[in-house]
Amino acid sequence: MTKGDVTAEVKVEKVASLGRRALRELCDSASEAIQDGAGFGWLRPPLAQKFERYWRGVMLVPECTLLVGKLDGVIGGSVQLVSPPPQKEAWAFACLIDTHFVAPWARGHGMARKLLEQVGSEACEHGFTAMNLSVRVTQKAAVNLYETLGFNCWGTHPKYALVDGKTVAGHYYCKEL
Ligand SMILES: CC(C)(COP(=O)(O)OP(=O)(O)OC[C@H]1O[C@@H](n2cnc3c(N)ncnc32)[C@H](O)[C@@H]1OP(=O)(O)O)[C@@H](O)C(=O)NCCC(=O)NCCS
């Protein structure tokens, strides 16, 4: 399949449990996105065992809802909806959108947009009235996409991330639902 292939089918699914195949595909896609410079936290892909533990951990956290994007049946991206913990009652109206990525081979098919649209629906179903997210300013495609989808940039942290010894600024966004 080639980038931009109009016949490719993109689906987004909420993950109830991670089987072996799904876990492997998720680790592989995320590793490729990280290697490509994706800015969702990791700087280098972790070792397979550590990465598998991370995703299994996500499934165990009650505040995390994991959605995956599939291109022709293979996981190529994901996003997490993170609910505030129970003691944060004053922030109970807003969720966090985290770990949004699409592997390079799955890009250009609308997966990133679909993941965000579906996580927005999921947030509404949870009763949230706002979604927050942040991103490095250097992630131009993501910045563009978030702004197109109605996320408002309310601030920029000049020292948002430290990448290879250099600080990188980051934008903070909020979208009202
Ligand atoms: C940003 C990213 C998520 C886009 O993934 P994608 O699945 O290719 O995006 P889509 O196909 O859904 O395209 C969504 C929009 O972004 C635009 N877009 C995608 N990649 C782009 C690029 N490199 N430059 C400019 N615009 C781009 C598309 O044209 C599309 O616009 P449209 O819907 O108005 O036509 C993906 O490139 C990525 O994972 N990047 C690295 C990680 C990252 O930045 N994550 C988010 C922050 S943590």
The ligand as an SDF file (V2000), in Angstrom:
LIG
                    3D

 48 50  0  0  0  0  0  0  0  0999 V2000
    0.5080   14.7020   12.9040 C   0  0  0  0  0  0  0  0  0  0  0  0
    0.0980   13.2860   12.5770 C   0  0  0  0  0  0  0  0  0  0  0  0
   -0.6190   12.7250   13.8020 C   0  0  0  0  0  0  0  0  0  0  0  0
   -0.8030   13.3190   11.3150 C   0  0  0  0  0  0  0  0  0  0  0  0
   -1.2030   11.9870   11.0040 O   0  0  0  0  0  0  0  0  0  0  0  0
   -2.0310   11.5960    9.6700 P   0  0  0  0  0  0  0  0  0  0  0  0
   -2.8060   10.3690    9.9750 O   0  0  0  0  0  0  0  0  0  0  0  0
   -1.1300   11.5560    8.5000 O   0  0  0  0  0  0  0  0  0  0  0  0
   -3.0060   12.8460    9.4960 O   0  0  0  0  0  0  0  0  0  0  0  0
   -4.3570   12.8400    8.6620 P   0  0  0  0  0  0  0  0  0  0  0  0
   -4.2010   11.9950    7.4390 O   0  0  0  0  0  0  0  0  0  0  0  0
   -5.5090   12.5560    9.5640 O   0  0  0  0  0  0  0  0  0  0  0  0
   -4.4120   14.3380    8.1890 O   0  0  0  0  0  0  0  0  0  0  0  0
   -5.0070   15.3010    9.0080 C   0  0  0  0  0  0  0  0  0  0  0  0
   -4.7230   16.6790    8.4210 C   0  0  0  0  0  0  0  0  0  0  0  0
   -3.3570   17.0100    8.6670 O   0  0  0  0  0  0  0  0  0  0  0  0
   -2.7200   17.3770    7.4440 C   0  0  0  0  0  0  0  0  0  0  0  0
   -1.3500   16.8470    7.4970 N   0  0  0  0  0  0  0  0  0  0  0  0
   -0.9780   15.5890    7.7920 C   0  0  0  0  0  0  0  0  0  0  0  0
    0.3590   15.4910    7.7470 N   0  0  0  0  0  0  0  0  0  0  0  0
    0.8310   16.7110    7.4070 C   0  0  0  0  0  0  0  0  0  0  0  0
    2.1200   17.2700    7.2000 C   0  0  0  0  0  0  0  0  0  0  0  0
    3.2280   16.5320    7.3340 N   0  0  0  0  0  0  0  0  0  0  0  0
    2.2250   18.5720    6.9020 N   0  0  0  0  0  0  0  0  0  0  0  0
    1.1150   19.3490    6.7620 C   0  0  0  0  0  0  0  0  0  0  0  0
   -0.1430   18.8920    6.9480 N   0  0  0  0  0  0  0  0  0  0  0  0
   -0.2730   17.5900    7.2670 C   0  0  0  0  0  0  0  0  0  0  0  0
   -3.5270   16.6660    6.3650 C   0  0  0  0  0  0  0  0  0  0  0  0
   -3.4630   17.3490    5.1280 O   0  0  0  0  0  0  0  0  0  0  0  0
   -4.9280   16.6990    6.9170 C   0  0  0  0  0  0  0  0  0  0  0  0
   -5.5670   17.9070    6.6260 O   0  0  0  0  0  0  0  0  0  0  0  0
   -7.0400   17.8750    5.9770 P   0  0  0  0  0  0  0  0  0  0  0  0
   -7.8600   16.9060    6.8060 O   0  0  0  0  0  0  0  0  0  0  0  0
   -7.5020   19.2830    6.0640 O   0  0  0  0  0  0  0  0  0  0  0  0
   -6.8120   17.3750    4.5830 O   0  0  0  0  0  0  0  0  0  0  0  0
    1.2910   12.4140   12.2430 C   0  0  0  0  0  0  0  0  0  0  0  0
    2.0410   13.0820   11.2510 O   0  0  0  0  0  0  0  0  0  0  0  0
    2.1840   12.1230   13.4130 C   0  0  0  0  0  0  0  0  0  0  0  0
    1.9600   11.1380   14.1080 O   0  0  0  0  0  0  0  0  0  0  0  0
    3.2080   12.9430   13.6360 N   0  0  0  0  0  0  0  0  0  0  0  0
    4.1840   12.7530   14.6780 C   0  0  0  0  0  0  0  0  0  0  0  0
    3.6180   12.6630   16.0750 C   0  0  0  0  0  0  0  0  0  0  0  0
    2.8720   13.8470   16.5160 C   0  0  0  0  0  0  0  0  0  0  0  0
    3.1320   14.9610   16.0940 O   0  0  0  0  0  0  0  0  0  0  0  0
    1.9080   13.5660   17.3760 N   0  0  0  0  0  0  0  0  0  0  0  0
    1.0590   14.5510   17.9090 C   0  0  0  0  0  0  0  0  0  0  0  0
    1.6430   15.2820   19.0550 C   0  0  0  0  0  0  0  0  0  0  0  0
    2.1390   14.3460   20.3970 S   0  0  0  0  0  0  0  0  0  0  0  0
  1  2  1  0
  2  3  1  0
  2  4  1  0
  2 36  1  0
  4  5  1  0
  5  6  1  0
  6  7  2  0
  6  8  1  0
  6  9  1  0
  9 10  1  0
 10 11  2  0
 10 12  1  0
 10 13  1  0
 13 14  1  0
 14 15  1  0
 15 16  1  0
 15 30  1  0
 16 17  1  0
 17 18  1  0
 17 28  1  0
 18 19  1  0
 18 27  1  0
 19 20  2  0
 20 21  1  0
 21 22  1  0
 21 27  2  0
 22 23  1  0
 22 24  2  0
 24 25  1  0
 25 26  2  0
 26 27  1  0
 28 29  1  0
 28 30  1  0
 30 31  1  0
 31 32  1  0
 32 33  2  0
 32 34  1  0
 32 35  1  0
 36 37  1  0
 36 38  1  0
 38 39  2  0
 38 40  1  0
 40 41  1  0
 41 42  1  0
 42 43  1  0
 43 44  2  0
 43 45  1  0
 45 46  1  0
 46 47  1  0
 47 48  1  0
M  END
$$$$
